[in-house]
Amino acid sequence: MIAATLPDLPVTAVLPALADALAGKNSAVLVAPPGAGKTTLVPLALLDAPWLGSGKIVLLEPRRLAARAAARRMAALLGEEPGGTVGYAMRMENRTSARTRILVVTEGVLARMILDDPELPGVSAVIFDEFHERSLDGDFGLALALDVQGALRADLRLLVMSATLDGARVARLLSGAPVIESEGRSFPVDIRYQERAGGVPIEEATVKAIRAALADETGSVLAFLPGQREIERTAEQLAGRVGADTDVVPLYGQLDGKAQDAAIRPAAEGRRKVVLATAIAETSITIDGVRVVIDSGLSRLPKYEPASGLTRLETVRASRASADQRAGRAGRTQPGVAIRLWRAEQTAALPAFTPPEILEADLSGLMLDCAAFGVADPASLAFLDTPPAPALAEARALLKALHAIDDSGRLTQSGAAMRKLALPVRLAHMVAEAGPGRAQDAARLAVLLTERGLGGDSADLERRLMRFASDRSPRANAARQLADRLARTVSSAGHEAGTAGALLINAWPDRVAKARGERGRFVLANGSGAMLDGADPLAGEPFLVVADLQGKAQNARITAAAAASETEIRDALADRVESRRETSFDRDRRVVRVRETVRLGAIVLAERMLPAPSGADADRAILDALREHGLTLLPWNKEAETMRNRLAWLHRGLGAPWPEMSEAALIERLDDWLAPFLTGKASFDAISGAALIDGLTSLVPHDLQRRIDALAPTHFDAPSGSRVPIRYDGEAPVLAIRVQELFGLGRHPSIANDTVPLTLELLSPAHRPIQTTRDLPGFWRGSWADVRSDMRGRYPRHVWPENPLEAAATSRAKPRGT
């Protein structure tokens, strides 16, 4: 029995229970901490299972590095090389044979296997390793496998393995599968905190911690940093500042397999190693000899923004689960030390887990694969976390725009061709659309964009393609071979050169960019802003097609792009380029301007001014300008404003059918009240005040129009003989009048058939306010005496009678000499 010859690791104790669980049911969950040996021992132990028959075990790993390491470790335990009993298959690398019974693959491979043949012939079990990482491919692979198990293969065994996971929750997803837990075995880890001071770069703090650890501790060091950029800077700062017996090696996903393997090998006899790693080293692999971990506390995660259609890398705080995983690396083979570059009390504030990728990612590839599987709505599959509706809607819209699915969500012929390419959706569309002659260039560009680091790190993809073509490294050779296979999938016809920019248009039509203003500043067709360093040669190009951006959508940094000509853009996107006439308002001249623009989304490709419109076109332009800028553009004279205020007051007091006069209401009804009184001239000064009055009056039902003056008169006929205007610009109508003009009036002035008293603003002979009242008789009886006493001294030439009711109203001063 193979199980009897395996090394004794913590997971060994639960192997019998796991075998019994899978013998009795077709699913199980294994929870075992890092270092328990689950990745290598469980698949080998299951080779003895009677239910396996002649079928294979497929082991899913989240990363190529882990897949390769797991396959090699299992093969070594059997005294073999990879490709025998244990093999592995991944993008650009395949070590399998007819004898292979344990096939280690990266997570995306399983989805391809199921989509190509849903019955999974020759496969008896699928093991999902490190499922706690919750990658999109892992979640989707499990959802597809559950669907296959439920509909076609009840005998298919599914095993989910994880280090830090809510096993009960996964068990419920697997229809109540048994949960087996391994206690694990690890050495004690002394966790220490060294807070990074504010403003100190993470690389500088990491270098300081590494040098101190090398001086104070034994063994090798594993330092966790958020990404490749920080790793390279840290390595530069460490150069020449560590002992001659110490090797500094990077470890991140974009390294080729040979460099990754070198990073995880034990240090040579008598030497120490400093491994600068991303989260790639958190799980799945053991780096022998490491007993010191330096944790920056940061991770770089992809964040998809449905509103912009962009996926950007965001540096965030690592989760508590990640911090625990990282610290555990120090105690895998001996007692260790974990140094965290933050305060101890900050640990409690870290998020408990890293968010599942399905909640943060672009779901267009998932949607395309679901369509190929005959599932129009991915949410109908058994996911641990339901895909977010906004991201699904965005993915559906993109696939329709690329003609990959129809309105019913079914896969089209074009979509089927894209899915065969095993590329991200946009790049698959680019290669499929390249057609005869240009497929090889398109495929190489696609591989270059999906295999980071190939061809260097220039933002100019043409330069990177040239360097890629001349690169003779094993990784570059494998990448070119992959590109050639992809190209043959599309066409076997000859070769016709195509610029990178022209090819990229079919992948990112919404990221065609036009230069604007300052050198290196661009606006994208989707309305976002982007920038390049002004010294970059691409910064001077009039048009780019942007393949990759980092940072916020309105001020993102272009990290990968290629120049394209306007002719290439117009030819490729003829169905998206549109001509339109646009009107704008010249505030200085108070006239409407018209221009014709040729646009690609938010980009103006061309424009020209047109003659000022006339007739119906001018009237429409006037109305459009009002809708955009508001009614203040109209030449309101005093009479027109008064009419609007009078009608507004009637509406407030009496309601419908008296029309509302608010800005919003009048703009909504411009076609009803203003359009009929316009004269076909594209100037606001051509609109008369009389036209505004007639327009507003037209909103009043005909039978009520004659009542306007009776209910809301414009003037008050004063006892003095003056006609004094009434104001309607406030809540109540106001009459501002000199007090002498009301002498002899014993009744308060009212309007609306004497039902609404006017608010009187009583004025001095100099038109300064004396008092406000809505009770004139009461004023005469009360306050008048005090007012008279005060006013007589100020205005001696005016009449100030003791009894104003018996005096004659006047608008004049006393005659001279009286």
Secondary structure as UniProt FT lines:
FT   HELIX           3..5
FT   HELIX           10..14
FT   HELIX           15..24
FT   STRAND          27..31
FT   TURN            34..35
FT   HELIX           38..46
FT   TURN            47..48
FT   HELIX           50..52
FT   TURN            53..54
FT   STRAND          56..61
FT   HELIX           64..77
FT   TURN            78..79
FT   TURN            82..83
FT   STRAND          86..90
FT   TURN            91..92
FT   STRAND          93..95
FT   TURN            98..99
FT   STRAND          102..106
FT   HELIX           107..116
FT   TURN            118..119
FT   TURN            121..122
FT   STRAND          123..128
FT   TURN            129..130
FT   HELIX           131..133
FT   HELIX           136..151
FT   TURN            154..155
FT   STRAND          157..162
FT   HELIX           167..173
FT   TURN            174..175
FT   STRAND          179..181
FT   STRAND          189..193
FT   TURN            198..199
FT   HELIX           202..216
FT   STRAND          220..224
FT   HELIX           228..238
FT   TURN            239..240
FT   TURN            244..245
FT   STRAND          246..251
FT   TURN            253..254
FT   HELIX           257..264
FT   TURN            269..270
FT   STRAND          272..277
FT   HELIX           279..281
FT   TURN            288..289
FT   STRAND          290..295
FT   STRAND          298..305
FT   TURN            306..309
FT   STRAND          310..317
FT   HELIX           320..328
FT   HELIX           329..331
FT   STRAND          336..340
FT   HELIX           344..349
FT   HELIX           357..359
FT   HELIX           364..372
FT   TURN            373..374
FT   HELIX           378..380
FT   HELIX           389..401
FT   TURN            402..403
FT   TURN            407..408
FT   HELIX           413..419
FT   TURN            420..421
FT   HELIX           425..434
FT   HELIX           439..450
FT   TURN            452..455
FT   HELIX           461..470
FT   HELIX           474..490
FT   HELIX           500..504
FT   TURN            505..507
FT   HELIX           509..511
FT   STRAND          512..515
FT   TURN            519..520
FT   STRAND          521..524
FT   TURN            525..526
FT   STRAND          529..531
FT   TURN            534..535
FT   HELIX           537..540
FT   STRAND          543..550
FT   HELIX           553..555
FT   STRAND          556..563
FT   HELIX           566..572
FT   TURN            573..576
FT   STRAND          578..586
FT   TURN            587..590
FT   STRAND          591..600
FT   TURN            601..602
FT   STRAND          603..610
FT   HELIX           615..629
FT   HELIX           631..633
FT   HELIX           638..654
FT   TURN            656..657
FT   HELIX           663..668
FT   HELIX           670..673
FT   HELIX           675..677
FT   HELIX           684..686
FT   HELIX           689..698
FT   HELIX           702..705
FT   TURN            706..707
FT   HELIX           708..711
FT   STRAND          715..717
FT   TURN            719..720
FT   STRAND          723..727
FT   STRAND          734..738
FT   HELIX           739..742
FT   TURN            743..744
FT   STRAND          750..751
FT   TURN            752..755
FT   STRAND          756..757
FT   STRAND          759..763
FT   TURN            765..766
FT   STRAND          769..773
FT   HELIX           776..781
FT   TURN            782..783
FT   HELIX           784..794
FT   TURN            796..797
FT   HELIX           804..806
FT   TURN            816..817
//
